[in-house]
Amino acid sequence: MKLVGFFNRDGGTFRTTDMLAYEKRAEEAFRDAGHDFDAIVFSGKEIIPAMERAAKRDDIDGIVAGGGDGTISAAASIAWKNGIALGVVPAGTMNLFARSLRVPLDIWQALDVLASGEIDNVDIASANGRPFIHQFSAGLHARMVRYRNAYSYRSRLGKIRASTKAALGVIFNPPEFEVEFEAAGMRERRRVSAISVSNNPFGENALLYADNLRSGELGFYTANPLKPLGVARLAVDMLRGKVRENADVMVMHPAEVQLHFPKLRSKANCVMDGELLPLARDVSIRLHPGELKVLVKQGLAAQVDAAERREPAA
C-alpha cells in the first residue's frame, strides 16, 4: 500500500523520543514489509491539517498516525471521511483506541505489527455528525475534564496528577441535570449525574475501552443523581471494571441514541474522545458499523471472529 506516517512530536511518549531515529525506523519497517511509505514528524498544531491534505490525494491508501488520543481521534475522523485505512501508533497517556485494536503499546513494537498487519473494518460513531472512536459524555466526565484543564501540566505524569486532583474535585461536587433520551424503542426523562455513549460497549477493564469494535452496538450508560459517596462508589467500580454492577448505572446497547437537555445551561460542556466541547441541546448519536478501515495485527480479525462465535453477545 501507499502509506504516509504522521507523528506528533508533542504527544506523550514522543516528547522523550529521538524522532529522527523513529522516523527512520518507521520507514525501514514499512518498506521492508513491501509498502510505499514516507514518515513525517509534525508539531501538534501542524499534524491535523497535514493529515487532511494527504487524505485527499488520489494515490494514498492510508495514513499511519502516532500521538495521543486526540491525534488518533482526529486521524480516525479523517480516514473515515476519506475512505482510507488508518494505522495507530500509541504515543499518548491512555491510548484507548489502540488498546481496543490490540496494537502493542510500545511505540517501536507497534511499527513492526502494523507494517506486517492486515486491514480490518471496525465501527465508528458520530454525535451530530462529528465522528468519535471512544465516547461522548456529559456530566461527571465533562466536569472532571474541565477541572483538569484548569491545572497546568507538561508531562504524562503531570497529566495523571492533574486528572487525579480533578477526579477528587468532582467527587465532592458532582453535577445533576435533566435529560430526555430515546434509545432501543424506549423514551424517558430522568435526572442524572452522568451520561456516556461509547463506540461499542465498554469491556471489563479499569480504563473503560471497548474489547470489541465490531459488535454493531453503542454502549449507553446513565448514572442516577449521585452524592459524594455515590460518586466514590462509582469510581471504585470503574477501577474494578465492574460499572455494570453499580446499582446507580443504567446500561443499554442500542445502535442509535437521541438526547435532549431541556434545561441546558449556556456554558454546559460535553467530552468527545477527551476533548471538551460545548454541549448542544439536542444530540443525535449513531453507530456506523464496519465503516472505518484500520491496520491490525496479521490474523487478528480471524481470531476475533472465532471468539465472537464462541461467546455470543449477552
PASEKOL-260752 format. One record per residue (C-alpha): residue number from 1; x, y, z. Coordinates in Angstrom, 2 decimals, padded with zeros to 5 digits. Each point is the difference from the previous one (the first is absolute). Example, Ala and Ser with C-alpha at 12.3 -4.5 7.8 and 13.67 -1.06 7.14 Angstrom:
- 1|012.30|-004.50|007.80
- 2|001.37|003.44|-000.66
END
This chain:
- 1|000.00|000.00|000.00
- 2|000.92|003.64|-000.36
- 3|000.11|001.31|003.57
- 4|001.13|003.21|001.68
- 5|000.98|000.16|003.66
- 6|-000.83|003.03|002.13
- 7|001.66|000.17|003.41
- 8|-000.88|002.66|002.57
- 9|003.25|000.89|001.75
- 10|-001.99|001.84|002.69
- 11|-001.98|-003.11|000.93
- 12|000.82|-001.97|003.16
- 13|002.75|-002.56|-000.61
- 14|001.31|001.84|-003.06
- 15|001.09|002.95|002.15
- 16|002.86|-002.08|001.36
- 17|000.69|-001.96|-003.21
- 18|002.74|000.61|-002.57
- 19|-002.45|000.81|-002.78
- 20|002.58|-000.09|-002.78
- 21|000.88|-003.57|000.99
- 22|-003.68|-000.89|000.32
- 23|-000.84|001.44|-003.41
- 24|002.84|-002.02|-001.56
- 25|-001.06|-003.21|001.77
- 26|-003.63|000.47|-001.10
- 27|001.01|000.36|-003.63
- 28|002.22|-003.09|000.23
- 29|-002.75|-002.12|001.61
- 30|-002.68|000.85|-002.56
- 31|002.25|-000.09|-003.04
- 32|001.46|-003.36|001.04
- 33|-003.60|-001.29|000.15
- 34|-000.56|001.10|-003.61
- 35|-001.81|003.31|000.54
- 36|000.68|003.34|-001.66
- 37|000.46|002.03|003.17
- 38|001.17|003.46|001.03
- 39|000.07|001.22|003.60
- 40|-000.25|003.64|001.05
- 41|000.27|001.52|003.49
- 42|-002.28|002.92|000.82
- 43|-000.85|002.19|002.95
- 44|-003.43|-000.37|001.59
- 45|-001.35|003.06|-001.84
- 46|001.25|-001.15|-003.39
- 47|-000.94|-003.66|-000.05
- 48|-003.77|000.13|-000.57
- 49|000.12|002.35|-003.03
- 50|002.82|-002.14|-001.43
- 51|-002.05|-003.19|000.36
- 52|-003.01|001.67|-001.58
- 53|002.06|001.06|-003.03
- 54|001.52|-003.45|-000.43
- 55|-003.35|-001.81|000.30
- 56|-001.34|001.88|-003.01
- 57|002.77|-001.27|-002.28
- 58|-001.02|-002.59|-002.60
- 59|003.11|-002.12|000.52
- 60|-000.36|-000.56|003.77
- 61|-001.34|-003.30|001.38
- 62|000.33|000.93|003.64
- 63|001.66|002.00|002.74
- 64|001.92|-001.12|003.06
- 65|-000.53|002.40|002.89
- 66|002.12|000.17|003.14
- 67|-000.94|002.08|003.03
- 68|-002.45|000.27|002.86
- 69|-003.70|-000.78|-000.02
- 70|-000.83|003.42|-001.46
- 71|002.29|-000.53|-002.99
- 72|-001.31|-003.53|-000.56
- 73|-003.62|001.14|000.22
- 74|000.64|002.71|-002.61
- 75|001.82|-002.49|-002.24
- 76|-002.90|-002.48|000.24
- 77|-002.46|002.72|-000.98
- 78|002.12|000.93|-003.01
- 79|000.48|-003.63|-001.06
- 80|-003.73|-000.75|000.33
- 81|-001.11|003.05|-001.97
- 82|002.46|-000.75|-002.80
- 83|-000.44|-003.78|-000.11
- 84|003.67|-000.80|000.67
- 85|001.66|-002.30|002.53
- 86|001.39|001.07|003.38
- 87|002.97|-001.37|001.89
- 88|000.32|000.99|003.68
- 89|003.29|000.53|001.84
- 90|-000.88|000.49|003.70
- 91|002.13|002.83|001.37
- 92|-002.48|001.56|002.42
- 93|-000.98|-000.38|003.64
- 94|-002.97|-002.37|-000.25
- 95|000.17|-001.32|-003.59
- 96|-003.57|-001.27|000.23
- 97|-000.65|-000.63|-003.69
- 98|003.33|-001.80|-000.39
- 99|-000.93|-002.25|002.92
- 100|-003.30|-000.85|-001.67
- 101|001.89|-000.84|-003.20
- 102|002.54|-002.02|002.02
- 103|002.93|001.96|-001.40
- 104|003.14|-000.35|002.17
- 105|000.38|002.99|002.31
- 106|003.74|000.10|-000.64
- 107|000.44|002.52|-002.83
- 108|002.88|-001.97|-001.56
- 109|-001.79|-003.36|000.08
- 110|-003.12|001.63|-001.45
- 111|001.89|000.84|-003.21
- 112|000.84|-003.64|-000.76
- 113|-003.52|-001.21|000.82
- 114|-001.65|002.62|-002.22
- 115|002.47|-000.41|-002.85
- 116|-000.66|-003.76|-000.20
- 117|-003.69|000.36|000.87
- 118|-003.28|-000.22|-001.89
- 119|-003.02|002.20|-000.62
- 120|-003.04|-000.49|002.22
- 121|-003.32|001.86|000.03
- 122|-001.19|001.32|003.37
- 123|-002.82|002.18|001.25
- 124|000.13|003.75|000.47
- 125|-002.65|002.25|001.59
- 126|-001.11|003.59|-000.47
- 127|-001.76|002.67|002.06
- 128|-001.88|002.56|-002.09
- 129|002.16|-001.09|-002.92
- 130|003.34|000.36|001.82
- 131|001.77|-003.39|000.12
- 132|001.48|-001.52|003.14
- 133|001.84|-003.25|000.63
- 134|-000.28|-000.25|003.79
- 135|-002.85|001.83|001.71
- 136|-002.32|002.97|000.31
- 137|-000.72|001.01|003.59
- 138|-001.66|002.70|002.09
- 139|-000.20|000.61|003.72
- 140|002.66|-001.53|002.25
- 141|002.59|-000.58|-002.71
- 142|-000.45|003.42|-001.59
- 143|000.36|001.71|003.38
- 144|003.13|-002.01|000.76
- 145|001.61|000.97|-003.32
- 146|-000.89|003.65|000.62
- 147|001.60|-000.16|003.44
- 148|003.06|-001.78|-001.43
- 149|000.44|002.60|-002.73
- 150|000.17|002.68|002.68
- 151|003.27|-001.53|001.23
- 152|003.28|000.44|-001.85
- 153|002.06|-003.07|-000.92
- 154|002.74|-000.76|-002.52
- 155|000.54|-003.72|000.32
- 156|-001.90|-003.27|000.04
- 157|000.52|-000.25|003.76
- 158|-001.19|003.58|000.41
- 159|-003.17|-000.79|-001.94
- 160|-000.66|-003.02|002.23
- 161|000.45|002.15|003.12
- 162|-002.30|002.68|-001.38
- 163|-002.62|-002.65|-000.86
- 164|000.19|-001.39|003.54
- 165|-000.52|003.45|001.53
- 166|-002.89|000.66|-002.40
- 167|-001.63|-003.33|000.86
- 168|000.12|000.84|003.71
- 169|-001.58|003.37|-000.76
- 170|-002.88|-001.66|-001.87
- 171|-000.58|-002.49|002.83
- 172|-000.71|002.87|002.41
- 173|-001.97|002.05|-002.56
- 174|-001.93|-002.35|-002.31
- 175|-002.33|001.48|-002.64
- 176|-003.71|-000.75|-000.34
- 177|-002.14|000.79|-003.03
- 178|-003.04|-001.10|-002.03
- 179|000.11|-001.91|-003.25
- 180|-002.58|-001.47|-002.34
- 181|001.21|-002.96|-002.03
- 182|-001.27|-002.37|-002.65
- 183|001.81|-003.29|-000.54
- 184|-000.97|-003.53|-001.01
- 185|-003.69|000.94|-000.10
- 186|000.06|001.54|003.49
- 187|-000.80|003.66|000.69
- 188|000.62|001.39|003.46
- 189|000.76|003.18|001.93
- 190|002.17|-000.25|003.08
- 191|002.42|001.85|002.24
- 192|003.58|-001.23|-000.21
- 193|003.54|000.81|001.05
- 194|001.64|-001.54|-003.05
- 195|-000.62|-001.15|-003.57
- 196|002.41|-001.95|-002.15
- 197|-000.47|-001.41|-003.48
- 198|002.89|-002.14|-001.20
- 199|001.05|-001.35|-003.39
- 200|-000.86|-003.63|000.87
- 201|-000.64|-000.99|003.64
- 202|002.80|000.35|002.52
- 203|001.84|-003.15|000.95
- 204|000.72|-001.09|003.55
- 205|003.09|002.16|000.43
- 206|000.93|002.95|002.20
- 207|000.63|002.38|-002.93
- 208|-003.45|-000.51|-001.53
- 209|000.88|-000.87|-003.57
- 210|-001.79|-002.40|-002.33
- 211|001.33|-003.55|-000.25
- 212|-001.74|-000.44|-003.34
- 213|-000.46|002.72|-002.63
- 214|-002.19|-002.07|-002.29
- 215|-003.09|-000.71|002.13
- 216|-002.23|002.42|-001.94
- 217|-001.23|001.53|003.29
- 218|000.51|003.14|002.02
- 219|000.53|-000.13|003.73
- 220|-002.54|002.34|001.64
- 221|000.55|000.71|003.69
- 222|-001.77|002.36|002.41
- 223|000.67|000.49|003.70
- 224|-002.73|001.04|002.44
- 225|000.45|003.26|001.96
- 226|002.96|-000.68|002.27
- 227|001.30|001.37|003.28
- 228|003.75|-000.07|000.76
- 229|-000.16|-003.52|001.46
- 230|-001.85|-001.25|-003.08
- 231|002.60|001.55|-002.33
- 232|002.75|-001.67|002.03
- 233|-001.74|-003.37|-000.29
- 234|-000.37|000.49|-003.76
- 235|003.70|000.88|-000.28
- 236|000.93|-003.20|001.86
- 237|-002.23|-002.09|-002.29
- 238|001.62|001.65|-003.03
- 239|003.46|-000.89|001.29
- 240|-001.21|-003.58|000.49
- 241|-001.44|-000.11|-003.51
- 242|-003.43|-000.68|001.54
- 243|-002.03|003.03|-001.05
- 244|-002.92|-002.22|-001.05
- 245|-000.31|-001.25|003.58
- 246|-000.50|003.47|001.46
- 247|-003.62|000.39|001.13
- 248|-000.10|003.66|-001.12
- 249|001.01|-000.72|-003.59
- 250|-002.40|-000.83|-002.83
- 251|001.55|-001.81|-002.98
- 252|-001.44|-000.42|-003.50
- 253|001.48|-001.13|-003.33
- 254|-001.90|001.83|-002.76
- 255|001.21|000.93|-003.48
- 256|-001.23|003.58|000.36
- 257|-000.67|002.40|002.88
- 258|-001.91|003.29|-000.05
- 259|000.69|002.39|002.89
- 260|-001.83|003.20|000.96
- 261|001.04|002.26|002.87
- 262|-003.10|002.06|000.90
- 263|001.75|002.28|002.52
- 264|003.38|000.41|-001.65
- 265|002.27|002.58|001.56
- 266|001.77|002.39|-002.37
- 267|003.49|-001.20|001.01
- 268|-000.77|-003.72|000.18
- 269|002.65|-002.28|-001.44
- 270|000.37|-003.49|-001.40
- 271|003.08|-002.08|-000.72
- 272|000.69|-001.79|-003.27
- 273|003.09|-002.19|-000.10
- 274|001.53|002.03|002.81
- 275|-000.71|003.42|-001.51
- 276|-002.16|002.45|001.97
- 277|-002.69|001.51|-002.26
- 278|-003.21|002.04|000.39
- 279|-003.01|-002.23|000.65
- 280|-002.86|000.35|-002.50
- 281|-003.61|-000.08|001.19
- 282|-000.73|-002.89|-002.34
- 283|002.54|-002.71|-000.80
- 284|-000.50|-002.80|-002.51
- 285|002.48|-002.85|000.44
- 286|000.34|-002.74|-002.61
- 287|002.19|-003.02|-000.54
- 288|001.53|-000.60|-003.43
- 289|000.70|-003.75|-000.04
- 290|003.17|-001.13|-001.74
- 291|000.58|003.34|-001.72
- 292|003.53|000.69|001.31
- 293|002.91|-001.85|-001.61
- 294|002.89|-000.66|002.40
- 295|003.34|-001.78|000.00
- 296|000.12|-002.83|002.56
- 297|002.31|-002.89|000.80
- 298|000.08|-002.70|-002.66
- 299|-002.65|-002.63|000.80
- 300|-001.74|002.07|002.69
- 301|-003.26|000.40|-001.93
- 302|-000.35|-003.78|-000.32
- 303|000.74|-000.45|003.70
- 304|-002.68|002.53|000.94
- 305|-002.51|-001.70|-002.30
- 306|000.70|-003.34|001.64
- 307|-000.32|001.48|003.50
- 308|-003.34|001.61|-000.91
- 309|-001.33|-003.34|-001.24
- 310|001.00|-001.64|003.28
- 311|-001.40|002.79|002.20
- 312|-003.40|001.26|-001.25
- 313|-000.84|003.53|001.12
- 314|-002.11|000.28|003.13
END
